[in-house]
Amino acid sequence: MKSVNIPIFQQVLKIYKNDERAKFEKAYGVMPDAWYGCQNAEAVFIGENPKQDTIGTCYHEATHWVDWLLEHRLGVELDGPLWGHTELRAYMVQYIGDEIRRYCCG
């Protein structure tokens, strides 16, 4: 597991890769066997899916985590004013996605 500190939000992201599934499930609950990606509060899990590129999963889960972060830390409403923060959201997804990708995809 890798922890990424996001000091500006006073938040830590915990990243679990494929061989850490049991640790993720112990901390956040059991996932269906077919799941190869999951975001749960401050953590994401990136598994392997033979039908899809793992890098895409990294950015998919990064988007979920950033949305959670913006709602959790800034009180941004996902069905409304979030769209006024698209540039912040885009930079955060890029940064978080890159951190997840580096840990899970080498």
Stockholm file with secondary structure:
# STOCKHOLM 1.0

chainA/1-106         MKSVNIPIFQQVLKIYKNDERAKFEKAYGVMPDAWYGCQNAEAVFIGENPKQDTIGTCYHEATHWVDWLLEHRLGVELDGPLWGHTELRAYMVQYIGDEIRRYCCG
#=GR chainA/1-106 SS CEEEEEGGGTEEEEEEEGGGHHHHHHHHCCCCTTCCEEEETTEEEECCCTTSCHHHHHHHHHHHHHHHHHHHHHCCCTTTGGGGGHHHHHHHHHHHHHHHHHHHHC
#=GC SS_cons         CEEEEEGGGTEEEEEEEGGGHHHHHHHHCCCCTTCCEEEETTEEEECCCTTSCHHHHHHHHHHHHHHHHHHHHHCCCTTTGGGGGHHHHHHHHHHHHHHHHHHHHC
//
